[in-house]
């Protein structure tokens, strides 16, 4: 199998050669031709935003902006301001007029990520905009026309939300004119190894380290592992292995499972066996913490830069750091001590 390069050189991360992946690429190319809303569904880490960018950059709107909003990162009371902007004095903190994301995306594509995180009140606001194709900045009496294509991404939980009334049917109908399902990595036969090689090369350049190969055991494991976190999980594991491993080949199993028992542990009474779920949760927790420690050390405690490197929202990374009790000040102090 060989990787498939997207046209225009704009999307180097859409890589794969499996049948499932190639079918997805064909759908992306077809959907790019038609100027209608698209709903992209799939598990976490399957590349929903990459697909949205592909649709944009293959469409007639490619010369105009691609503007993204993470629906789960905006407080409910600020969603209208984020979408439509506001006039000076519209509310207490509105010291100056502000342009909304809809206006910023004029002529291009507006991407709503994590649509299933949008509160019901905000769903009404978005529905009104999609119906009328007009909007009014907060505090303004003037309506503005809109020229944007809307693409949204949602996790599989959207279906359950529709069933229990947590998400509006009419909004789903408005957005789901075309629907793209991103296949999970476990259904993309052979693509995990292709992606692993791509991430090794990319991150080796980024971090200024020597590129490595996968040892035979790791290569076989990458092909067989189910990848519950999909491409994002593989990407993070490769980064961690590159930063923490020595030698010419990467041992991904060691990094995925956490540190192997040391020689001094050999005489100790082994811990009782736990369920697969508990053991996996513990391994993932250890991986999370070690990855965050390495990431924050590499960025001297700069959360914004760390979030950019990890491909996460700054707020989401902050929650992870808090979960593991990692304070950015400690990384500043470690750097100064050196």
Helices and strands as residue ranges (DSSP letters): G 7-9, H 19-33, E 38-41, H 48-57, E 66-70, G 71-73, G 76-78, H 79-84, E 85-86, E 98-99, H 101-104, E 109-113, G 115-117, H 120-132, E 134-135, E 144-145, E 149-154, H 157-164, H 169-175, E 178-181, G 185-187, H 191-207, E 213-214, H 216-224, H 230-244, E 249-250, H 252-257, G 263-265, H 276-298, H 303-310, H 314-323, H 328-337
